[in-house]
Amino acid sequence: MLQLKMMHPTAGGLATARNLVLGAIALASVGTYAAGAFLDLGILKFFVKPVPVVCLALWVFGTDGLDRYAKTIGVGLLFGALGDILLEAPDRTFLPGLIAFLLGHLVYIGAFLLRSQQFNLIRALPVYAFGSAILMPLLRSQLIQERGLEIPVIIYMIVICAMVWRAWTVDTGSDQRSIATHLALAGALLFLISDSILAVRLFLFDLPFARFIIMATYWLGQFGIAASAIRYSRPPNTRTT
């Protein structure tokens, strides 16, 4: 029996191997996207941009013992991947991409509400103060006014700030739950920073290395939110080695 067990990989071993493959694919896609951005190869960026977030979604959905929070986060990641495709499309489908990300944020809000329904207005105030500081100059942008994007941009800013706020209001319990909460909040904040820099670059002025900062903070943000789902899915007394 011992020999038989040694010959067949355990479920945990298969899961680890799967996660390593997904991680390798995600990292290779990140490097390929960076090369495509550096060389200005739009078609290459289009095909590889959604891959890291798809890998994160597969990582979440492939985890044993998923709860409603983790499943909801997985759906939000898929909306993010769809937004990646639309924003990188050759015909510049900006508004559909914005809507896809908006839906993803709404799904994330629903996930965070599964963890806590406390209102906590004090934590909303600094988040919306930051959002307003970004929004005000955007609404004066000639590009936004010419395209009639004022209302979509306002709605998007309200929703992404709500997503960060709800991530911040999630209660912490055990040490493991606390780590999951911090991961979700860090991911939400990085997502907000990424989108804010993107909006400034698109509609106000360019920034040094903006494209790389935008993608780095975006992918790290999505990773933090996905990792919170993995962490929450483990029983509180689970020990990692």
Backbone bond lengths (Angstrom), bond angles and torsions (degrees), N, CA, C in turn:
res aa  C-N    CA-C-N  psi(-1)  N-CA   C-N-CA  omega(-1)  CA-C   N-CA-C  phi
1 M - - - 1.462 - - 1.522 111.14 -
2 L 1.325 116.69 -38.70 1.453 120.35 178.66 1.518 110.76 -62.82
3 Q 1.350 115.77 -41.39 1.459 119.71 178.52 1.520 110.95 -65.07
4 L 1.349 116.10 -38.52 1.455 119.97 -179.30 1.529 110.44 -64.34
5 K 1.332 116.88 -40.88 1.453 120.31 178.79 1.512 111.81 -65.89
6 M 1.323 115.69 -33.92 1.457 118.80 -179.88 1.517 111.69 -72.20
7 M 1.333 117.00 -26.42 1.460 120.71 -177.86 1.525 112.21 -78.66
8 H 1.345 116.91 -25.76 1.457 120.00 -174.79 1.519 108.91 -111.41
9 P 1.306 117.90 127.62 1.458 120.23 179.77 1.522 111.33 -66.15
10 T 1.310 117.67 144.61 1.450 122.14 178.03 1.514 110.03 -75.66
11 A 1.345 114.47 164.60 1.463 118.70 177.55 1.521 110.59 -60.80
12 G 1.351 115.27 -38.95 1.455 118.58 177.97 1.515 112.36 -62.99
13 G 1.338 115.85 -37.64 1.460 119.21 178.24 1.516 112.06 -66.37
14 L 1.322 116.08 -39.45 1.466 119.87 177.97 1.527 111.04 -65.61
15 A 1.338 115.77 -40.22 1.466 119.46 178.78 1.519 110.80 -64.20
16 T 1.327 116.20 -40.71 1.466 119.95 178.39 1.520 110.76 -63.78
17 A 1.329 116.34 -43.28 1.468 119.96 178.94 1.521 110.91 -63.20
18 R 1.340 116.28 -42.30 1.466 120.21 178.07 1.523 110.87 -60.86
19 N 1.321 116.46 -44.36 1.461 119.93 -179.31 1.523 111.89 -65.73
20 L 1.327 116.53 -36.40 1.461 119.70 176.90 1.527 111.18 -65.02
21 V 1.335 116.54 -39.32 1.467 120.37 177.72 1.527 110.17 -65.14
22 L 1.331 116.09 -45.27 1.463 119.53 178.87 1.529 110.94 -61.72
23 G 1.333 116.45 -40.60 1.453 119.79 178.34 1.515 112.13 -63.88
24 A 1.336 115.78 -41.43 1.465 119.77 179.64 1.530 110.84 -64.86
25 I 1.338 116.88 -41.89 1.466 120.47 178.56 1.523 110.34 -63.86
26 A 1.345 116.73 -42.97 1.466 120.38 -179.45 1.524 110.86 -62.61
27 L 1.338 117.06 -45.73 1.464 120.27 -179.20 1.528 111.41 -65.48
28 A 1.336 116.46 -39.73 1.465 119.69 177.51 1.527 110.69 -63.41
29 S 1.327 116.41 -37.83 1.466 120.17 178.91 1.525 111.29 -68.07
30 V 1.331 116.42 -39.10 1.467 120.01 176.78 1.528 110.27 -60.59
31 G 1.337 116.37 -46.40 1.457 119.83 178.54 1.514 112.56 -63.40
32 T 1.327 116.49 -39.53 1.468 120.66 179.23 1.522 110.57 -66.20
33 Y 1.336 116.32 -40.79 1.462 119.30 178.37 1.526 110.78 -63.57
34 A 1.336 116.46 -42.53 1.464 119.79 178.63 1.524 110.77 -60.18
35 A 1.343 116.39 -40.81 1.465 119.71 177.77 1.526 110.53 -65.05
36 G 1.332 116.32 -41.43 1.457 120.00 178.48 1.520 112.44 -63.73
37 A 1.345 116.74 -37.58 1.463 120.31 177.77 1.529 110.66 -68.35
38 F 1.317 116.10 -41.13 1.465 120.41 -179.32 1.527 111.09 -65.10
39 L 1.342 116.49 -39.51 1.467 121.73 -178.54 1.526 112.62 -90.97
40 D 1.334 116.10 -1.58 1.464 122.17 -179.36 1.528 111.32 58.11
41 L 1.322 115.45 50.14 1.469 122.15 177.93 1.525 108.31 -104.01
42 G 1.327 115.83 90.73 1.450 120.77 -174.21 1.510 113.91 -60.36
43 I 1.319 118.70 -40.81 1.462 121.52 -177.50 1.515 111.58 -65.76
44 L 1.343 116.41 -35.19 1.465 120.27 177.99 1.524 110.00 -67.26
45 K 1.315 117.33 -44.12 1.463 120.83 179.13 1.525 111.15 -62.52
46 F 1.332 116.13 -37.82 1.462 120.61 -178.59 1.530 111.26 -59.96
47 F 1.324 116.73 -41.69 1.463 119.86 -175.35 1.530 113.12 -79.03
48 V 1.322 118.80 -29.81 1.463 119.23 -174.29 1.530 113.33 -100.39
49 K 1.328 118.38 -17.15 1.462 119.50 -174.36 1.530 113.64 -58.07
50 P 1.340 120.08 -44.13 1.471 118.45 -177.53 1.527 114.23 -77.84
51 V 1.325 117.62 -11.07 1.470 120.20 -171.72 1.528 112.99 -61.11
52 P 1.348 120.42 -46.42 1.469 118.67 -179.74 1.528 113.63 -58.05
53 V 1.329 117.32 -40.34 1.462 119.59 -178.92 1.530 110.71 -73.01
54 V 1.328 117.68 -35.08 1.467 120.04 173.76 1.523 109.81 -61.20
55 C 1.327 117.17 -40.96 1.472 120.89 177.14 1.524 111.03 -61.90
56 L 1.329 117.07 -39.67 1.462 120.02 177.11 1.528 111.12 -63.74
57 A 1.340 116.37 -40.95 1.467 119.68 178.21 1.528 110.79 -63.47
58 L 1.325 116.99 -42.05 1.464 120.42 178.03 1.523 110.84 -65.31
59 W 1.324 116.57 -35.92 1.464 121.31 176.40 1.525 110.44 -60.89
60 V 1.332 116.12 -45.04 1.460 120.11 -179.48 1.525 110.71 -68.00
61 F 1.328 117.51 -50.69 1.465 120.29 -176.73 1.528 112.57 -66.98
62 G 1.328 117.49 -22.67 1.454 120.75 179.70 1.509 114.55 -86.28
63 T 1.320 117.25 0.73 1.461 121.38 -179.10 1.518 110.68 -84.64
64 D 1.330 116.69 136.92 1.461 120.90 179.00 1.525 110.56 -70.08
65 G 1.317 115.59 150.08 1.458 121.36 173.75 1.513 114.56 70.03
66 L 1.325 117.04 36.21 1.463 119.78 -179.44 1.529 110.63 -64.09
67 D 1.331 116.26 134.65 1.458 120.02 171.49 1.527 109.20 -98.54
68 R 1.320 116.87 -178.06 1.475 120.42 -177.36 1.522 111.16 -63.10
69 Y 1.332 116.18 -35.55 1.464 119.37 179.05 1.522 110.47 -60.65
70 A 1.326 117.00 -49.36 1.466 120.80 -177.68 1.522 111.20 -64.08
71 K 1.324 117.24 -42.41 1.467 119.93 179.08 1.530 111.14 -62.49
72 T 1.336 116.20 -39.79 1.460 119.81 179.69 1.524 110.69 -66.69
73 I 1.321 116.72 -41.92 1.468 120.76 176.81 1.528 110.10 -59.95
74 G 1.322 117.31 -40.42 1.467 120.64 178.25 1.520 111.73 -59.35
75 V 1.322 116.93 -40.77 1.471 120.58 177.55 1.522 110.22 -64.93
76 G 1.325 116.80 -41.62 1.461 120.14 178.07 1.517 112.34 -60.92
77 L 1.320 116.81 -38.01 1.467 120.78 177.17 1.528 111.00 -62.98
78 L 1.313 117.15 -39.03 1.467 119.95 178.93 1.526 111.44 -65.20
79 F 1.320 117.61 -37.49 1.473 119.81 174.01 1.525 110.41 -63.04
80 G 1.341 116.54 -36.71 1.456 119.60 176.86 1.519 112.00 -63.46
81 A 1.316 116.58 -41.70 1.466 120.24 177.89 1.526 110.90 -63.11
82 L 1.335 116.31 -39.21 1.470 120.01 176.67 1.527 110.23 -63.54
83 G 1.318 116.74 -42.17 1.460 119.92 177.12 1.515 112.09 -61.74
84 D 1.328 116.58 -37.92 1.466 120.47 176.90 1.528 110.76 -58.75
85 I 1.318 116.36 -44.70 1.464 120.83 -178.88 1.527 110.42 -63.36
86 L 1.332 115.51 -46.55 1.473 119.64 -175.78 1.527 111.97 -67.72
87 L 1.333 117.43 -39.70 1.462 119.43 -178.97 1.524 112.20 -71.99
88 E 1.325 116.59 -23.49 1.463 119.53 -179.22 1.523 111.84 -98.21
89 A 1.343 116.88 0.09 1.462 120.62 -178.29 1.526 110.41 -61.77
90 P 1.342 117.19 147.33 1.465 120.48 -177.78 1.524 113.99 -59.14
91 D 1.342 117.38 -30.83 1.472 118.85 -178.22 1.521 112.67 -88.88
92 R 1.339 115.98 10.73 1.467 121.14 174.06 1.522 112.10 56.27
93 T 1.314 115.74 60.03 1.461 120.83 179.66 1.533 108.87 -79.91
94 F 1.340 115.34 72.50 1.461 120.31 -173.33 1.530 112.03 -66.92
95 L 1.336 116.61 -49.51 1.460 119.56 -174.77 1.533 112.33 -64.63
96 P 1.356 120.24 -46.08 1.465 118.97 174.87 1.532 112.35 -59.64
97 G 1.331 117.40 -37.51 1.460 119.92 177.19 1.514 111.27 -64.22
98 L 1.339 115.94 -41.16 1.460 120.66 177.28 1.522 110.66 -60.78
99 I 1.332 116.43 -40.96 1.461 120.98 179.75 1.527 110.88 -65.55
100 A 1.340 117.03 -40.15 1.461 120.49 178.94 1.519 110.68 -61.32
101 F 1.324 117.11 -45.38 1.462 120.01 177.96 1.527 111.04 -67.31
102 L 1.335 116.86 -36.17 1.460 120.29 177.00 1.533 110.50 -59.54
103 L 1.323 116.01 -44.62 1.465 120.25 178.29 1.529 110.48 -63.96
104 G 1.328 116.23 -38.69 1.460 119.51 177.09 1.518 111.76 -61.19
105 H 1.340 117.16 -42.41 1.467 120.41 178.13 1.529 111.00 -64.27
106 L 1.326 117.04 -39.52 1.463 120.15 177.63 1.525 110.93 -62.21
107 V 1.329 116.42 -38.73 1.464 120.37 177.20 1.529 110.20 -65.63
108 Y 1.331 117.28 -42.55 1.468 120.49 177.05 1.531 110.92 -61.13
109 I 1.331 116.42 -41.54 1.464 119.86 177.17 1.528 110.14 -58.38
110 G 1.337 115.89 -44.06 1.461 119.51 177.25 1.512 111.94 -60.25
111 A 1.337 117.30 -39.02 1.462 120.91 178.43 1.525 110.58 -64.68
112 F 1.327 117.24 -45.09 1.465 119.89 -178.90 1.524 111.23 -66.59
113 L 1.329 116.47 -32.86 1.463 119.72 177.07 1.528 111.55 -67.17
114 L 1.327 117.56 -25.21 1.459 120.04 174.58 1.523 111.09 -64.97
115 R 1.324 116.48 -25.55 1.462 121.33 -178.86 1.521 112.54 -91.74
116 S 1.323 117.16 -30.52 1.464 119.51 -178.98 1.518 109.89 -160.18
117 Q 1.341 115.29 136.46 1.457 121.12 175.20 1.538 111.82 -110.44
118 Q 1.332 117.36 8.47 1.463 119.21 179.66 1.526 110.27 -64.01
119 F 1.325 116.33 145.08 1.464 120.88 -173.59 1.528 111.18 -79.09
120 N 1.311 117.50 -58.69 1.462 123.80 174.63 1.534 112.32 51.88
121 L 1.331 114.44 66.76 1.462 121.25 -178.87 1.528 112.05 -61.10
122 I 1.327 117.38 -31.73 1.469 121.17 -177.79 1.528 110.56 -56.84
123 R 1.316 117.30 -37.82 1.459 120.20 -179.62 1.524 112.52 -78.29
124 A 1.319 117.16 -20.28 1.466 119.48 177.00 1.518 111.25 -74.10
125 L 1.332 117.19 -33.07 1.461 120.88 -172.41 1.529 113.89 -59.97
126 P 1.344 120.68 -50.50 1.471 118.10 -179.84 1.523 113.35 -66.90
127 V 1.325 116.64 -30.96 1.470 119.51 179.29 1.527 109.76 -66.36
128 Y 1.316 116.65 -47.33 1.469 119.50 -179.22 1.526 112.01 -73.42
129 A 1.328 117.31 -24.93 1.469 119.17 173.82 1.522 109.71 -65.45
130 F 1.327 116.78 -42.38 1.469 120.47 176.70 1.523 110.19 -64.08
131 G 1.328 116.25 -45.82 1.464 119.75 179.81 1.515 112.16 -60.22
132 S 1.327 117.28 -39.50 1.470 120.74 179.32 1.517 111.44 -66.45
133 A 1.346 115.78 -36.97 1.464 119.72 179.53 1.524 111.54 -63.95
134 I 1.324 116.57 -32.00 1.469 120.93 176.74 1.527 110.28 -80.80
135 L 1.327 116.48 -38.26 1.466 121.12 -173.01 1.523 113.16 -69.65
136 M 1.315 117.45 -40.38 1.466 119.97 -173.37 1.533 112.96 -57.88
137 P 1.339 119.75 -51.26 1.474 118.15 177.29 1.522 113.12 -66.95
138 L 1.339 117.66 -28.58 1.460 119.80 177.96 1.531 110.72 -62.98
139 L 1.313 116.83 -41.27 1.463 120.16 -177.43 1.522 112.20 -68.37
140 R 1.328 116.63 -17.67 1.467 120.24 176.18 1.522 112.04 -92.16
141 S 1.334 116.16 -1.14 1.461 120.13 -179.50 1.524 110.78 -68.77
142 Q 1.308 116.20 132.98 1.455 120.79 179.47 1.526 111.07 -64.13
143 L 1.343 116.69 -36.81 1.467 119.88 179.65 1.523 111.56 -62.71
144 I 1.292 117.05 -43.00 1.459 120.44 179.77 1.531 110.42 -66.96
145 Q 1.311 117.00 -40.80 1.468 120.13 179.85 1.521 111.70 -67.16
146 E 1.339 116.94 -40.31 1.461 119.68 179.29 1.517 112.11 -65.02
147 R 1.317 117.73 -34.49 1.465 121.36 -178.38 1.530 112.56 -89.79
148 G 1.308 117.43 -2.43 1.462 120.55 -179.98 1.514 113.42 64.83
149 L 1.330 116.42 38.50 1.463 121.07 -174.86 1.522 113.46 -98.94
150 E 1.325 117.60 9.02 1.465 119.45 -175.24 1.532 111.75 -57.60
151 I 1.328 117.26 -50.63 1.466 121.01 -176.72 1.533 111.42 -65.32
152 P 1.360 119.47 -48.37 1.466 118.47 177.19 1.523 113.43 -57.91
153 V 1.335 117.28 -39.25 1.466 120.11 -179.26 1.524 110.67 -67.71
154 I 1.338 117.02 -40.84 1.469 120.21 177.48 1.525 110.89 -61.54
155 I 1.335 115.83 -47.12 1.469 120.00 -179.46 1.524 110.47 -61.57
156 Y 1.329 116.07 -43.64 1.458 119.49 -178.50 1.525 110.58 -62.21
157 M 1.333 117.73 -43.45 1.455 120.44 -179.09 1.528 111.31 -64.50
158 I 1.333 116.45 -39.93 1.468 120.03 177.64 1.529 110.47 -60.25
159 V 1.335 116.04 -43.90 1.464 120.31 -175.18 1.528 111.60 -71.97
160 I 1.339 118.08 -44.30 1.466 118.39 -178.67 1.526 110.72 -67.25
161 C 1.333 117.62 -34.14 1.463 119.48 175.26 1.531 110.45 -67.08
162 A 1.328 116.96 -37.59 1.465 120.03 175.74 1.523 110.77 -62.77
163 M 1.326 116.65 -37.44 1.464 120.55 178.44 1.533 110.78 -61.90
164 V 1.340 116.72 -45.16 1.465 120.35 178.39 1.528 110.43 -64.66
165 W 1.324 116.03 -43.80 1.462 120.77 179.33 1.527 111.15 -58.26
166 R 1.342 116.66 -47.35 1.469 119.05 -178.78 1.527 111.40 -66.12
167 A 1.320 117.95 -34.38 1.466 120.10 175.89 1.519 110.67 -63.48
168 W 1.333 116.51 -32.89 1.459 121.91 -177.90 1.524 112.78 -77.40
169 T 1.330 116.90 -21.57 1.463 120.25 -176.21 1.522 113.19 -92.98
170 V 1.326 118.11 -1.67 1.462 120.33 -178.26 1.522 109.28 -67.32
171 D 1.320 116.04 132.29 1.462 121.13 179.92 1.523 110.40 -69.10
172 T 1.327 115.16 151.21 1.460 120.83 173.54 1.519 108.47 -109.83
173 G 1.323 115.28 144.47 1.454 119.94 178.00 1.511 110.37 -122.32
174 S 1.331 115.84 -99.78 1.458 119.92 177.72 1.520 109.99 -70.27
175 D 1.318 115.78 172.07 1.462 120.19 177.59 1.513 110.78 -57.97
176 Q 1.351 116.34 -39.61 1.460 119.87 -179.15 1.520 111.03 -66.22
177 R 1.330 116.66 -42.59 1.458 120.45 177.46 1.531 110.28 -63.56
178 S 1.330 116.16 -37.30 1.454 120.07 178.96 1.516 111.06 -63.27
179 I 1.325 116.97 -42.53 1.466 120.69 177.81 1.522 110.31 -61.46
180 A 1.339 116.79 -42.96 1.463 120.58 179.37 1.524 111.05 -61.46
181 T 1.331 116.19 -41.31 1.457 120.31 179.42 1.520 111.15 -64.13
182 H 1.330 117.00 -43.18 1.466 120.51 179.43 1.527 110.90 -64.97
183 L 1.324 116.72 -37.32 1.462 119.83 177.31 1.531 110.73 -62.82
184 A 1.330 116.28 -44.30 1.465 120.06 -179.48 1.527 110.77 -63.41
185 L 1.334 116.74 -43.70 1.463 119.85 -179.36 1.522 111.24 -66.45
186 A 1.321 116.93 -44.01 1.470 119.78 178.41 1.521 110.52 -61.11
187 G 1.335 116.37 -42.01 1.458 119.92 178.95 1.514 111.94 -63.53
188 A 1.342 117.03 -43.46 1.462 120.90 179.82 1.530 111.21 -63.77
189 L 1.329 117.19 -42.09 1.462 120.86 179.08 1.526 111.50 -63.76
190 L 1.328 116.83 -43.43 1.464 120.38 178.82 1.527 110.66 -63.35
191 F 1.328 116.73 -37.61 1.468 121.30 177.32 1.526 109.69 -61.44
192 L 1.334 116.76 -45.10 1.466 120.81 179.58 1.527 110.89 -63.45
193 I 1.323 116.89 -42.29 1.465 120.65 178.40 1.523 110.70 -62.62
194 S 1.328 116.18 -43.98 1.458 120.77 179.98 1.521 111.42 -59.72
195 D 1.332 116.45 -48.31 1.461 120.20 -178.48 1.530 111.68 -67.55
196 S 1.332 116.66 -33.40 1.465 119.64 178.78 1.526 110.87 -66.37
197 I 1.326 116.53 -44.25 1.469 120.01 178.16 1.527 110.08 -64.97
198 L 1.333 116.36 -39.63 1.464 120.11 178.17 1.530 111.11 -60.50
199 A 1.326 116.23 -44.41 1.470 119.70 -179.48 1.527 111.03 -64.30
200 V 1.334 116.37 -41.61 1.462 119.80 178.20 1.527 110.10 -62.11
201 R 1.321 116.25 -43.04 1.467 120.00 -178.49 1.528 111.52 -67.00
202 L 1.323 117.12 -40.03 1.464 120.33 -176.81 1.528 112.51 -72.86
203 F 1.332 117.06 -38.92 1.461 119.56 -166.88 1.533 115.04 -118.14
204 L 1.325 118.44 -11.63 1.457 119.45 -178.48 1.524 112.13 -118.66
205 F 1.311 117.29 -70.19 1.463 120.07 -178.91 1.520 108.63 -158.91
206 D 1.311 115.16 157.31 1.463 120.34 -179.35 1.520 109.93 -80.51
207 L 1.324 115.37 156.58 1.455 122.65 178.70 1.522 109.17 -127.46
208 P 1.327 118.10 149.17 1.476 120.00 178.56 1.532 110.56 -59.74
209 F 1.317 115.75 131.05 1.468 122.73 177.05 1.534 112.25 58.64
210 A 1.330 117.49 25.05 1.467 120.91 -174.83 1.519 111.74 -59.83
211 R 1.327 117.55 -43.53 1.470 119.84 -176.79 1.517 111.58 -58.66
212 F 1.329 116.54 -40.29 1.460 120.20 -177.21 1.530 111.10 -75.30
213 I 1.341 116.60 -37.11 1.461 119.80 177.43 1.525 110.39 -65.84
214 I 1.328 116.33 -41.36 1.466 121.17 179.93 1.528 110.43 -59.26
215 M 1.312 116.57 -48.88 1.464 119.43 -176.65 1.516 111.94 -71.64
216 A 1.330 117.35 -37.04 1.471 119.75 179.43 1.521 110.80 -63.28
217 T 1.338 116.92 -47.41 1.464 119.59 179.84 1.527 111.41 -68.36
218 Y 1.323 116.71 -34.32 1.471 119.83 178.62 1.524 111.26 -65.29
219 W 1.334 117.13 -50.75 1.464 119.52 -178.79 1.516 111.81 -65.43
220 L 1.337 117.24 -39.44 1.465 119.71 177.10 1.529 110.52 -65.42
221 G 1.329 116.32 -36.82 1.453 119.69 176.99 1.521 112.20 -62.86
222 Q 1.308 116.46 -47.71 1.465 120.27 178.31 1.529 110.78 -63.39
223 F 1.330 116.25 -37.05 1.464 119.28 177.74 1.528 110.96 -63.33
224 G 1.339 117.22 -43.38 1.455 119.85 179.63 1.521 112.09 -60.50
225 I 1.321 116.82 -43.11 1.463 120.69 179.83 1.527 110.30 -66.70
226 A 1.339 116.73 -42.63 1.467 120.13 178.30 1.522 110.84 -64.09
227 A 1.330 116.88 -42.51 1.463 120.39 -179.33 1.525 111.45 -64.19
228 S 1.329 117.15 -32.14 1.461 119.41 176.89 1.529 110.55 -64.09
229 A 1.340 116.80 -35.96 1.466 120.33 178.02 1.525 110.62 -66.04
230 I 1.326 116.68 -41.37 1.468 120.46 178.12 1.513 109.82 -63.24
231 R 1.332 116.40 -44.40 1.459 121.12 -177.15 1.514 111.97 -66.35
232 Y 1.323 117.37 -41.31 1.456 121.02 178.79 1.528 111.99 -66.12
233 S 1.326 116.99 -28.78 1.462 120.60 -175.56 1.519 112.03 -72.71
234 R 1.328 116.98 -18.21 1.454 119.58 179.12 1.524 110.00 -81.42
235 P 1.338 117.08 142.77 1.462 118.27 175.13 1.511 110.53 -59.51
236 P 1.348 119.17 148.20 1.451 121.83 -176.00 1.521 114.47 -56.58
237 N 1.352 117.30 -27.60 1.466 119.46 -177.70 1.512 113.05 -93.71
238 T 1.365 116.80 7.96 1.466 120.00 179.38 1.517 110.35 -70.23
239 R 1.316 116.82 132.43 1.456 121.33 178.15 1.519 108.43 -108.76
240 T 1.319 116.11 136.02 1.451 120.35 176.16 1.502 109.55 -100.01
241 T 1.309 116.78 144.33 1.460 121.11 -179.63 1.500 109.42 -114.73
